[in-house]
Amino acid sequence: MSGVAQDEARVRRARHPLALAIGIGFYVLAVIAGMFVLVGTVGPGVQVPLWIAHGLLLAVLVRKLAAKESIAYAMTCILVTSLISVYTADMARDDLTLQQRGENIAVRVVEKWQDPAGQGKAREYNYALERLDGSKVPGPALKASSDLYDVGQTLTVLADPKGELRPKTSARSDATREVIVSAALTLGAVGAVAWMAWRWSDSARRRGKRQPVVDVRKVYKAVTRNTSTQEEQEEQLREALRTYPADRRGYIKVPPEEYPDVSQRRASRIAWEMGLRAEAAGNRGSWRFRETVVEEVPRD
């Protein structure tokens, strides 16, 4: 794809990249906040379709902002960071709720057991608790990843008076780490949008234009000692378009380095004179020609 065609494609993708980037950023934040609310109320049967719908809409928005080859990286970054952020925040939800309404009580371990094997996850230890006066502690059993307590041992836990949340020790109910990780991941998702906006901004393109660009075709001509004139190269291109076989998609592919003095716009004109069109999208280093194309290269 020529430089002019690339610039025209970028203009079509995003005429107002800053406004579009801000809109995508707020959309990502809204999805993270909305999914955080829904995770506590709906099951995977609803969450999975919502994440899929979010991914499809995000792909449309990102396609307007970023180049086609950048979509996969941007989508992966935004989706993965958003998803992990939501479920990390959900992990902190119970701890924050327990800190707000829980009460510290002295308890005694009356029974302990380990999760059954064969469930595809680590076998955690469970501890049934009772108050020192013999009354039951509200809520499910205390859990730990290792064998920390013995039957008869006394300890202080933060218990939910409503009995909805699992009791925890004060040290294990601190949600600071989860909150920081979730916030960092959220910033990462929004930062990916900001990076795309900068990547395709005018200032970034101007910065790239100031850097020296190596013309592969000129190098090829020097290395192979190709002394043919532009007129001869154009005639060779016409011959290639007449004789080269088409691929399974109907495109005639020619290597542009064999025509170092012929621009892609000029090649488009030659193809047009022969009843063909020059493809501007998805060429991957080749010039492709067909009677109908997705996006035509402008002609000289």
C-alpha positions as CSV (number, residue, x, y, z in Angstrom):
1,M,0.0,0.0,0.0
2,S,1.5,3.4,-1.0
3,G,2.1,6.2,1.5
4,V,-0.7,8.3,-0.1
5,A,-3.2,5.4,0.1
6,Q,-2.2,4.8,3.7
7,D,-2.9,8.4,4.6
8,E,-6.2,8.4,2.9
9,A,-7.2,5.2,4.7
10,R,-6.2,6.7,8.0
11,V,-8.4,9.8,7.3
12,R,-11.3,7.5,6.6
13,R,-10.7,5.5,9.7
14,A,-10.8,8.4,12.1
15,R,-11.5,12.0,11.1
16,H,-11.6,13.0,14.8
17,P,-9.3,10.5,16.6
18,L,-9.1,12.4,19.9
19,A,-12.9,12.6,20.3
20,L,-13.2,8.9,19.2
21,A,-10.5,7.8,21.6
22,I,-12.2,9.7,24.5
23,G,-15.5,8.0,23.6
24,I,-13.9,4.6,23.5
25,G,-12.2,5.3,26.8
26,F,-15.4,6.2,28.6
27,Y,-17.1,3.2,27.0
28,V,-14.4,0.8,28.4
29,L,-14.8,2.4,31.8
30,A,-18.6,2.0,31.6
31,V,-18.3,-1.7,30.6
32,I,-15.9,-2.4,33.5
33,A,-18.2,-0.7,36.0
34,G,-21.3,-2.3,34.6
35,M,-19.8,-5.8,34.5
36,F,-18.6,-5.3,38.1
37,V,-22.2,-4.7,39.2
38,L,-23.6,-7.6,37.2
39,V,-21.0,-10.2,38.3
40,G,-22.5,-10.2,41.7
41,T,-26.0,-10.7,40.5
42,V,-26.0,-12.9,37.3
43,G,-24.3,-16.1,36.3
44,P,-21.8,-17.1,33.5
45,G,-24.8,-17.7,31.1
46,V,-25.4,-14.0,31.0
47,Q,-21.8,-12.7,31.6
48,V,-20.3,-14.6,28.6
49,P,-22.7,-13.3,25.9
50,L,-22.2,-9.8,27.3
51,W,-18.4,-10.0,27.1
52,I,-18.8,-11.3,23.5
53,A,-21.1,-8.4,22.6
54,H,-18.6,-6.0,24.2
55,G,-15.8,-7.5,22.2
56,L,-17.7,-7.2,18.9
57,L,-18.6,-3.6,19.5
58,L,-15.1,-2.8,20.7
59,A,-13.7,-4.3,17.5
60,V,-15.9,-1.9,15.4
61,L,-14.7,1.1,17.5
62,V,-11.1,0.2,17.5
63,R,-11.2,-0.4,13.7
64,K,-12.2,3.2,13.3
65,L,-9.3,4.4,15.4
66,A,-6.4,2.0,14.7
67,A,-4.8,0.4,11.7
68,K,-6.1,-3.1,10.7
69,E,-2.9,-4.8,11.7
70,S,-3.1,-3.2,15.2
71,I,-6.6,-4.5,16.0
72,A,-5.7,-7.9,17.4
73,Y,-3.1,-6.4,19.8
74,A,-5.4,-3.6,20.9
75,M,-8.4,-5.9,21.4
76,T,-6.4,-8.4,23.4
77,C,-5.0,-5.8,25.7
78,I,-8.2,-4.0,26.3
79,L,-10.4,-7.2,26.7
80,V,-7.9,-9.0,28.9
81,T,-7.2,-6.1,31.2
82,S,-10.9,-5.2,31.5
83,L,-11.9,-8.8,32.3
84,I,-9.2,-9.3,34.9
85,S,-10.0,-5.9,36.4
86,V,-13.7,-6.8,36.9
87,Y,-13.1,-10.1,38.5
88,T,-10.2,-8.8,40.7
89,A,-12.6,-6.1,41.9
90,D,-15.2,-8.7,42.5
91,M,-12.8,-10.5,44.8
92,A,-12.4,-7.4,46.8
93,R,-16.1,-6.8,47.0
94,D,-16.7,-9.3,49.7
95,D,-13.7,-8.2,51.7
96,L,-14.8,-4.5,51.6
97,T,-18.4,-5.5,52.6
98,L,-17.1,-7.6,55.4
99,Q,-14.9,-4.7,56.6
100,Q,-17.9,-2.3,56.6
101,R,-20.5,-4.4,58.4
102,G,-18.5,-7.2,60.0
103,E,-17.8,-7.5,63.7
104,N,-14.7,-8.8,65.5
105,I,-15.5,-11.8,67.7
106,A,-13.4,-14.4,69.6
107,V,-14.1,-17.9,68.3
108,R,-13.0,-21.5,68.9
109,V,-12.3,-24.1,66.1
110,V,-14.6,-27.0,66.7
111,E,-14.1,-29.0,63.5
112,K,-11.8,-28.9,60.4
113,W,-11.9,-30.8,57.1
114,Q,-10.3,-30.6,53.7
115,D,-12.1,-30.1,50.4
116,P,-12.6,-33.4,48.5
117,A,-10.2,-34.3,45.8
118,G,-10.9,-34.5,42.1
119,Q,-12.5,-31.1,41.6
120,G,-9.7,-29.6,39.5
121,K,-8.6,-27.1,42.1
122,A,-6.5,-26.9,45.2
123,R,-7.9,-28.6,48.3
124,E,-8.5,-25.9,50.8
125,Y,-9.0,-26.4,54.6
126,N,-12.4,-25.6,56.2
127,Y,-12.9,-24.7,59.8
128,A,-16.2,-24.8,61.7
129,L,-16.3,-22.1,64.4
130,E,-18.3,-21.2,67.5
131,R,-18.2,-18.4,69.9
132,L,-16.5,-18.8,73.2
133,D,-20.0,-19.0,74.8
134,G,-20.9,-22.0,72.6
135,S,-23.2,-20.2,70.1
136,K,-22.7,-20.7,66.4
137,V,-20.8,-18.2,64.3
138,P,-23.0,-16.9,61.4
139,G,-22.0,-17.6,57.9
140,P,-20.1,-20.5,56.1
141,A,-17.0,-22.1,57.5
142,L,-13.7,-20.3,57.6
143,K,-11.4,-21.3,54.7
144,A,-7.6,-21.3,54.4
145,S,-5.3,-22.6,51.7
146,S,-3.1,-24.4,54.2
147,D,-3.6,-26.1,57.6
148,L,-3.3,-23.1,59.9
149,Y,-5.5,-24.0,62.9
150,D,-6.1,-26.9,65.2
151,V,-9.4,-28.1,66.7
152,G,-9.8,-26.3,70.1
153,Q,-7.6,-23.3,69.1
154,T,-9.1,-19.8,69.7
155,L,-8.7,-16.9,67.4
156,T,-10.4,-13.6,66.5
157,V,-12.3,-13.3,63.2
158,L,-14.3,-10.7,61.3
159,A,-17.8,-12.2,61.0
160,D,-20.8,-11.1,59.0
161,P,-23.9,-10.5,61.2
162,K,-26.1,-11.4,58.3
163,G,-24.4,-14.7,57.8
164,E,-24.0,-14.1,54.0
165,L,-20.2,-13.8,53.9
166,R,-17.5,-16.2,55.0
167,P,-15.7,-15.2,58.3
168,K,-12.1,-14.1,57.9
169,T,-9.2,-13.1,60.1
170,S,-8.4,-9.3,60.0
171,A,-5.2,-9.9,58.0
172,R,-7.0,-12.0,55.3
173,S,-9.9,-9.5,54.9
174,D,-7.7,-6.6,53.7
175,A,-8.8,-5.8,50.1
176,T,-6.1,-3.1,49.5
177,R,-4.1,-5.3,47.1
178,E,-7.1,-6.3,45.0
179,V,-8.3,-2.7,44.8
180,I,-4.8,-1.5,43.6
181,V,-4.5,-4.3,41.0
182,S,-8.0,-3.7,39.7
183,A,-7.4,0.1,39.4
184,A,-4.1,-0.5,37.6
185,L,-5.7,-2.9,35.1
186,T,-8.5,-0.4,34.5
187,L,-5.9,2.3,33.7
188,G,-4.1,-0.2,31.5
189,A,-7.3,-0.8,29.4
190,V,-7.8,3.0,29.0
191,G,-4.1,3.5,28.4
192,A,-4.3,1.1,25.5
193,V,-6.9,3.3,23.9
194,A,-4.8,6.4,24.5
195,W,-1.8,4.7,22.9
196,M,-3.8,3.9,19.8
197,A,-4.9,7.5,19.6
198,W,-1.3,8.7,19.9
199,R,0.0,6.1,17.5
200,W,-2.2,7.3,14.7
201,S,-2.2,11.0,15.5
202,D,-0.8,13.6,13.2
203,S,2.2,14.3,15.4
204,A,3.2,10.7,15.4
205,R,3.0,10.4,11.7
206,R,5.0,13.6,11.3
207,R,7.6,12.1,13.7
208,G,7.8,9.0,11.5
209,K,8.2,11.0,8.3
210,R,11.3,12.7,9.8
211,Q,13.0,9.3,10.1
212,P,14.9,8.0,7.0
213,V,13.0,5.5,5.0
214,V,14.8,2.8,2.9
215,D,13.2,2.2,-0.5
216,V,13.5,-1.6,-0.9
217,R,12.9,-1.4,-4.6
218,K,15.8,1.0,-5.1
219,V,18.1,-1.2,-3.0
220,Y,16.9,-4.2,-5.1
221,K,17.8,-2.4,-8.2
222,A,21.3,-1.5,-7.0
223,V,22.0,-5.0,-5.7
224,T,20.8,-6.8,-8.9
225,R,22.3,-4.1,-11.2
226,N,19.0,-3.6,-12.9
227,T,19.7,-0.9,-15.5
228,S,16.3,-1.0,-17.2
229,T,14.4,2.3,-17.8
230,Q,11.0,3.2,-16.4
231,E,9.4,2.6,-19.8
232,E,11.0,-0.9,-20.0
233,Q,9.8,-1.7,-16.5
234,E,6.3,-0.5,-17.4
235,E,6.3,-2.8,-20.4
236,Q,7.5,-5.7,-18.3
237,L,4.6,-5.0,-15.8
238,R,2.1,-5.1,-18.7
239,E,3.5,-8.4,-19.8
240,A,3.2,-9.7,-16.3
241,L,-0.4,-8.7,-16.0
242,R,-1.1,-10.4,-19.3
243,T,0.7,-13.7,-18.5
244,Y,0.9,-14.2,-14.7
245,P,-1.7,-16.7,-13.4
246,A,-4.3,-15.6,-10.9
247,D,-4.3,-17.0,-7.4
248,R,-7.3,-18.8,-5.8
249,R,-8.9,-15.5,-4.9
250,G,-8.5,-14.2,-8.5
251,Y,-5.6,-11.8,-7.8
252,I,-2.6,-11.4,-10.1
253,K,0.4,-10.9,-7.8
254,V,3.6,-9.2,-8.9
255,P,6.7,-8.3,-6.8
256,P,7.0,-4.5,-6.7
257,E,10.8,-4.6,-6.3
258,E,11.1,-5.8,-9.9
259,Y,9.8,-2.4,-11.0
260,P,11.8,0.0,-8.9
261,D,11.1,3.1,-11.0
262,V,7.3,2.4,-11.3
263,S,5.2,3.8,-8.4
264,Q,2.1,1.9,-7.2
265,R,-0.1,4.8,-8.5
266,R,1.5,4.4,-11.9
267,A,1.0,0.6,-11.8
268,S,-2.6,1.2,-10.9
269,R,-3.0,3.4,-14.1
270,I,-1.3,0.7,-16.2
271,A,-3.6,-2.0,-14.8
272,W,-6.7,0.2,-15.3
273,E,-5.8,0.6,-19.0
274,M,-5.8,-3.2,-19.2
275,G,-9.2,-3.6,-17.5
276,L,-7.8,-4.4,-14.0
277,R,-7.8,-2.6,-10.7
278,A,-4.9,-2.3,-8.2
279,E,-5.8,-3.6,-4.7
280,A,-4.8,-1.2,-1.8
281,A,-5.7,-3.4,1.1
282,G,-4.0,-6.5,2.5
283,N,-1.2,-6.8,0.0
284,R,1.6,-7.9,2.4
285,G,4.5,-6.7,0.3
286,S,3.0,-7.6,-3.2
287,W,1.1,-5.7,-5.7
288,R,-2.3,-7.4,-6.4
289,F,-4.6,-6.8,-9.4
290,R,-8.1,-8.0,-10.2
291,E,-11.1,-6.8,-12.1
292,T,-12.8,-5.8,-8.8
293,V,-11.0,-4.9,-5.6
294,V,-11.9,-4.0,-2.0
295,E,-10.0,-0.7,-2.1
296,E,-8.5,0.7,-5.2
297,V,-5.1,2.4,-5.4
298,P,-5.4,5.9,-6.7
299,R,-4.1,6.3,-10.3
300,D,-1.6,8.7,-11.7
